[in-house]
Amino acid sequence: MEKEYFLGLDLGTNSVGWAVTDRNYKLIKYKGKDMWGIREFEEAATSVERRTKRISRRRRQRQKARMGMLYCYFHDAISEVDPDFYQRLKNSKYHLEDKDENVRYKYGLFHDVDFTDVDYYKQYPTIFHLRKELIENPNPHDVRLVFLAVLNMFKRRGHFLAEGLNAEAATDLKNCYLSVNEKLEVLYDEEVAFAKNVDFVANLLDIDVNQKKIVQRLYEEIEGVLKQQLINELTGLNANVVDLLEKAVFHVPYDVVFEPQMDIGGLLKLFRVKIRNEDLELAEQVIHYIRLMHSILGIKLFVFLNMKMYFSEDELREIYKIASYENIQLLLIEGCQKNSLENEKLWIIDQDLCIIESD
């Protein structure tokens, strides 16, 4: 004959205590032993360390984006006075023998006849001396000095530059794309439908592999697998769920009905099924994104805004290589002209959206 009993649990971070008593709270015996005990296990680790690393990566990505935009803004003005300044600045961290041949100089910042790094550091021992000079002295200064001061301020502060990526700017860039699309039609002898086959990415930091379109198509594929390849398991699961619900509603004092057929989409949502996209560098995120969009949604062409400001040339080459393997086309719209890599086709678009063939 079954007896009523109470089961008490004491849940801790690394242990669970339990005891079984009768209705008078006396321990029940089983095989001569009191039914109480404790189970110990390793304490669960928090996600603080992983979250800290993820925040650091995102902060670094935003920093690179800010610096890239700054390089773009100053490009034309600096190129007029010192075409090798950016390259020299990039090589300044290397030993002389490791620098690029055309900037293999003793000095890393200034290499003018009458102004070198020695003169610069005599006038401005720290970057803050330079910033103070630019604030207090209203006279025009060398654009390179202005760049270095602003670069120092932009390196560690905020992501307010994203404000420029508004809806109006996106519309202008879409028009820019449409102009380029006319060129693509000539090259590939077919029209590329903007809405159906093209994905436009205005901000790389906002790409999402779990956007609604992807997740919906993912659920459709999983549902197809369940109904075609795992139909027996699905039928058994549905029967078990129905049996469980029938037992549950029997114990409630209400007239309850339910749908006997399982909603697979609802089940996937309940378990939060999604694409894994954690702990990836930005370049890896982009590769993951274009692969998914191409495989799941059939996207053939990806249009990226100012993509080169986020990545080194080696990272761009890796993205290009994967896109080539997957037969994916990439179109990069940049705010200023940068060095062309191998296999790139470059066009310059003027303010009237006229295309100038560059190479």
C-alpha positions as CSV (number, residue, x, y, z in Angstrom):
1,M,0.0,0.0,0.0
2,E,1.4,3.4,-1.0
3,K,1.9,6.0,1.7
4,E,1.9,9.8,1.3
5,Y,5.2,11.4,1.9
6,F,7.0,14.7,1.7
7,L,10.2,15.3,-0.3
8,G,12.3,18.2,0.9
9,L,15.1,19.7,-1.1
10,D,17.8,22.2,-0.1
11,L,19.3,23.6,-3.3
12,G,22.7,25.2,-3.2
13,T,25.3,26.4,-5.7
14,N,27.4,23.3,-5.4
15,S,25.2,20.8,-3.5
16,V,21.6,19.5,-3.1
17,G,20.3,18.2,0.2
18,W,17.3,16.0,0.4
19,A,15.0,14.3,2.9
20,V,11.9,12.1,2.7
21,T,9.4,12.3,5.7
22,D,5.9,11.1,6.4
23,R,3.0,13.5,7.2
24,N,4.3,14.0,10.7
25,Y,7.8,15.0,9.4
26,K,9.5,11.8,10.6
27,L,12.2,10.4,8.4
28,I,11.0,7.4,6.3
29,K,13.3,4.4,6.2
30,Y,14.1,2.4,3.0
31,K,15.9,-0.9,3.3
32,G,16.7,0.0,6.9
33,K,18.3,3.4,6.2
34,D,16.9,6.8,6.8
35,M,16.0,8.5,3.5
36,W,18.1,11.7,3.6
37,G,21.4,12.7,2.0
38,I,23.3,15.2,0.1
39,R,24.8,15.3,-3.4
40,E,27.8,17.5,-4.1
41,F,29.0,18.8,-7.4
42,E,31.3,21.5,-8.9
43,E,29.9,25.0,-8.5
44,A,28.7,26.4,-11.8
45,A,31.0,29.0,-13.4
46,T,29.6,32.4,-14.2
47,S,29.9,33.9,-17.6
48,V,31.8,37.0,-16.3
49,E,35.1,36.0,-17.9
50,R,33.5,35.2,-21.3
51,R,31.4,38.3,-21.2
52,T,34.4,40.5,-20.4
53,K,36.3,39.1,-23.3
54,R,33.3,39.6,-25.6
55,I,33.0,43.2,-24.5
56,S,36.7,43.8,-25.1
57,R,36.4,42.4,-28.6
58,R,33.4,44.7,-29.4
59,R,35.2,47.7,-27.9
60,R,38.2,46.9,-30.1
61,Q,36.0,46.5,-33.2
62,R,34.4,49.9,-32.5
63,Q,37.8,51.5,-32.0
64,K,39.0,50.2,-35.3
65,A,35.8,51.5,-37.0
66,R,36.3,55.0,-35.5
67,M,40.0,55.0,-36.6
68,G,39.1,53.8,-40.1
69,M,36.6,56.6,-40.5
70,L,39.1,59.1,-39.3
71,Y,41.7,57.9,-41.7
72,C,39.1,58.2,-44.5
73,Y,38.2,61.8,-43.5
74,F,41.8,63.0,-43.5
75,H,43.0,61.0,-46.5
76,D,42.9,63.6,-49.2
77,A,44.3,66.5,-47.1
78,I,47.2,64.4,-45.8
79,S,48.0,62.9,-49.2
80,E,48.6,66.3,-50.6
81,V,51.4,67.1,-48.2
82,D,52.7,63.7,-47.3
83,P,51.5,60.7,-49.5
84,D,53.5,58.1,-47.4
85,F,52.3,59.4,-44.0
86,Y,49.7,56.7,-43.3
87,Q,52.1,53.9,-44.4
88,R,54.9,55.3,-42.4
89,L,52.6,55.6,-39.3
90,K,51.5,52.0,-39.8
91,N,55.2,50.8,-40.0
92,S,56.4,52.9,-37.1
93,K,56.0,49.9,-34.7
94,Y,58.5,47.8,-36.6
95,H,62.3,47.7,-36.6
96,L,63.9,49.4,-39.5
97,E,64.7,46.2,-41.3
98,D,61.1,45.0,-41.0
99,K,59.5,48.1,-42.5
100,D,58.2,48.4,-46.1
101,E,60.9,49.3,-48.5
102,N,59.4,52.6,-49.6
103,V,59.1,53.9,-46.0
104,R,62.3,52.3,-44.5
105,Y,63.3,55.5,-42.7
106,K,64.8,56.2,-39.3
107,Y,61.8,58.2,-38.3
108,G,58.3,56.8,-38.0
109,L,56.1,59.9,-38.1
110,F,57.8,62.9,-39.8
111,H,60.4,62.6,-42.5
112,D,60.5,66.2,-43.9
113,V,63.7,68.0,-44.6
114,D,63.0,70.6,-42.0
115,F,60.8,68.6,-39.6
116,T,61.5,65.1,-38.2
117,D,60.4,63.1,-35.2
118,V,63.2,64.8,-33.2
119,D,61.7,68.2,-33.8
120,Y,58.2,66.9,-33.2
121,Y,59.0,65.5,-29.7
122,K,61.0,68.6,-28.8
123,Q,57.9,70.7,-29.4
124,Y,55.4,68.2,-28.1
125,P,56.8,65.8,-25.5
126,T,53.4,64.1,-25.1
127,I,50.3,64.0,-27.2
128,F,48.6,66.2,-24.6
129,H,51.1,69.0,-25.3
130,L,50.0,68.8,-28.9
131,R,46.3,68.8,-28.0
132,K,46.8,71.8,-25.7
133,E,48.7,73.7,-28.5
134,L,45.9,73.1,-31.0
135,I,43.2,74.2,-28.6
136,E,44.9,77.4,-27.5
137,N,46.6,78.5,-30.7
138,P,44.1,79.6,-33.4
139,N,46.7,79.6,-36.2
140,P,46.6,76.9,-38.9
141,H,48.7,73.8,-38.2
142,D,50.1,71.0,-40.2
143,V,47.2,68.7,-41.0
144,R,49.2,65.7,-39.8
145,L,49.4,67.2,-36.3
146,V,45.7,67.7,-36.3
147,F,45.2,64.1,-37.4
148,L,47.4,62.8,-34.6
149,A,45.6,64.8,-32.0
150,V,42.1,63.7,-33.2
151,L,43.3,60.1,-33.6
152,N,44.3,60.1,-29.9
153,M,40.9,61.4,-28.9
154,F,39.0,58.9,-31.1
155,K,41.0,55.9,-30.0
156,R,39.3,55.4,-26.7
157,R,36.1,57.3,-26.7
158,G,32.6,56.1,-27.6
159,H,30.9,55.0,-30.8
160,F,29.0,58.2,-31.6
161,L,30.1,58.1,-35.2
162,A,27.4,55.6,-35.9
163,E,25.0,58.4,-35.8
164,G,25.9,59.2,-39.4
165,L,24.5,55.9,-40.6
166,N,20.9,57.1,-40.8
167,A,18.1,56.2,-43.1
168,E,18.8,59.1,-45.5
169,A,22.4,58.0,-45.9
170,A,21.3,54.4,-46.5
171,T,18.9,55.6,-49.2
172,D,21.7,57.5,-51.0
173,L,23.9,54.5,-50.8
174,K,21.1,52.3,-52.2
175,N,21.0,54.7,-55.2
176,C,24.7,54.4,-55.4
177,Y,24.3,50.7,-55.6
178,L,21.7,50.9,-58.3
179,S,24.2,52.8,-60.4
180,V,26.7,50.1,-59.9
181,N,24.1,47.5,-60.6
182,E,23.8,48.8,-64.1
183,K,27.5,48.1,-64.5
184,L,27.0,44.6,-63.1
185,E,24.3,43.8,-65.6
186,V,26.7,44.6,-68.4
187,L,29.5,42.5,-66.8
188,Y,27.3,39.4,-65.9
189,D,24.7,39.8,-68.7
190,E,21.9,39.5,-66.2
191,E,20.0,41.7,-63.8
192,V,20.6,41.3,-60.1
193,A,17.3,41.8,-58.2
194,F,18.0,44.2,-55.3
195,A,15.3,42.9,-52.9
196,K,15.6,39.1,-53.6
197,N,19.3,38.3,-54.2
198,V,21.2,41.2,-52.6
199,D,21.9,41.9,-48.9
200,F,22.9,45.5,-48.1
201,V,25.0,45.9,-44.9
202,A,25.3,49.5,-43.7
203,N,27.0,48.7,-40.4
204,L,29.1,45.5,-39.9
205,L,28.7,45.7,-36.2
206,D,25.0,45.1,-36.6
207,I,25.0,41.9,-38.6
208,D,22.8,39.3,-37.1
209,V,22.8,35.6,-38.0
210,N,19.6,35.1,-36.0
211,Q,17.5,37.7,-37.8
212,K,13.9,36.7,-38.4
213,K,14.3,35.6,-42.0
214,I,17.2,33.3,-41.2
215,V,15.6,31.7,-38.1
216,Q,12.3,31.2,-40.0
217,R,14.0,29.4,-42.8
218,L,16.1,27.4,-40.3
219,Y,12.9,26.3,-38.6
220,E,11.4,25.3,-41.9
221,E,14.5,23.1,-42.7
222,I,14.4,21.5,-39.3
223,E,10.7,20.8,-39.6
224,G,11.3,19.2,-43.0
225,V,14.0,16.9,-41.5
226,L,11.7,15.9,-38.7
227,K,8.8,15.1,-40.9
228,Q,10.8,13.3,-43.6
229,Q,13.8,11.6,-41.9
230,L,12.7,11.4,-38.3
231,I,9.0,10.9,-38.6
232,N,8.9,7.8,-36.3
233,E,10.7,9.7,-33.5
234,L,8.5,12.8,-34.1
235,T,5.3,10.6,-33.9
236,G,6.5,9.0,-30.7
237,L,7.4,12.4,-29.1
238,N,3.9,13.7,-30.1
239,A,2.2,10.7,-28.5
240,N,4.2,11.1,-25.3
241,V,3.4,14.8,-25.1
242,V,-0.3,14.1,-25.7
243,D,-0.3,11.4,-23.0
244,L,1.4,13.8,-20.5
245,L,-1.1,16.6,-21.2
246,E,-4.0,14.2,-20.8
247,K,-2.7,13.2,-17.4
248,A,-2.1,16.8,-16.4
249,V,-5.5,18.1,-17.4
250,F,-7.2,15.2,-15.6
251,H,-6.0,16.7,-12.3
252,V,-7.3,20.2,-12.8
253,P,-10.9,21.1,-12.1
254,Y,-11.6,22.7,-15.5
255,D,-12.9,21.6,-18.9
256,V,-9.6,21.7,-20.9
257,V,-9.1,20.9,-24.5
258,F,-5.8,21.0,-26.5
259,E,-4.6,20.4,-30.0
260,P,-3.3,16.9,-30.3
261,Q,-0.8,17.7,-33.1
262,M,2.4,19.3,-32.0
263,D,3.4,22.7,-33.4
264,I,7.0,22.1,-34.4
265,G,7.7,25.8,-34.9
266,G,6.4,26.5,-31.4
267,L,8.5,23.7,-30.0
268,L,11.7,25.1,-31.6
269,K,10.9,28.6,-30.2
270,L,10.2,27.1,-26.8
271,F,13.8,25.6,-26.8
272,R,15.2,28.8,-28.3
273,V,16.8,27.0,-31.3
274,K,19.1,29.5,-33.1
275,I,22.4,29.7,-35.0
276,R,25.5,29.7,-32.8
277,N,27.5,32.9,-33.2
278,E,29.5,33.4,-30.0
279,D,33.1,34.2,-29.4
280,L,33.9,35.0,-33.1
281,E,36.1,37.8,-34.3
282,L,34.5,40.3,-36.6
283,A,36.1,38.8,-39.8
284,E,34.8,35.4,-38.7
285,Q,31.4,36.8,-38.1
286,V,31.3,38.3,-41.6
287,I,32.3,34.9,-43.1
288,H,29.8,33.1,-41.0
289,Y,27.1,35.6,-42.0
290,I,27.6,35.5,-45.8
291,R,27.8,31.8,-45.8
292,L,24.5,31.5,-43.9
293,M,22.7,34.1,-46.0
294,H,23.9,32.5,-49.2
295,S,23.0,28.9,-48.0
296,I,19.7,29.6,-46.3
297,L,18.3,32.6,-48.2
298,G,20.1,32.2,-51.5
299,I,21.7,35.7,-51.4
300,K,24.1,36.0,-54.3
301,L,25.5,39.5,-53.8
302,F,26.5,41.3,-50.5
303,V,26.9,45.1,-50.5
304,F,29.1,46.3,-47.6
305,L,29.5,50.0,-46.6
306,N,33.0,51.1,-45.6
307,M,34.1,47.5,-45.0
308,K,37.8,48.2,-45.5
309,M,38.0,50.4,-42.4
310,Y,37.3,47.4,-40.2
311,F,39.8,44.9,-41.5
312,S,43.5,44.5,-42.4
313,E,44.4,43.4,-45.9
314,D,45.0,39.9,-44.7
315,E,41.6,39.7,-43.2
316,L,40.0,41.0,-46.4
317,R,41.9,38.4,-48.5
318,E,40.5,35.7,-46.2
319,I,37.0,37.0,-46.6
320,Y,37.5,37.3,-50.4
321,K,38.8,33.7,-50.5
322,I,35.9,32.2,-48.7
323,A,33.4,34.2,-50.8
324,S,35.1,32.9,-54.0
325,Y,34.9,29.3,-52.8
326,E,31.2,29.7,-52.1
327,N,30.6,31.5,-55.4
328,I,29.5,34.7,-53.6
329,Q,29.8,38.2,-55.0
330,L,31.0,41.1,-52.8
331,L,30.5,44.8,-53.5
332,L,32.3,47.2,-51.3
333,I,31.2,50.9,-51.2
334,E,33.9,53.0,-49.6
335,G,33.9,56.6,-48.5
336,C,37.4,57.2,-49.8
337,Q,39.7,55.4,-52.2
338,K,42.0,52.8,-50.5
339,N,44.7,50.5,-51.8
340,S,43.3,47.9,-54.2
341,L,43.9,44.2,-53.6
342,E,44.5,41.6,-56.2
343,N,41.3,40.5,-58.1
344,E,39.4,43.6,-57.1
345,K,37.6,45.6,-59.7
346,L,37.6,49.4,-58.8
347,W,35.1,52.0,-59.9
348,I,34.9,55.6,-58.8
349,I,31.4,57.2,-58.4
350,D,31.1,61.0,-58.5
351,Q,28.5,63.1,-56.8
352,D,26.2,62.7,-59.8
353,L,26.3,59.0,-59.4
354,C,28.3,58.7,-62.7
355,I,30.7,55.7,-62.7
356,I,34.3,56.4,-63.6
357,E,36.2,53.2,-64.7
358,S,39.4,53.1,-62.7
359,D,41.0,49.9,-63.7
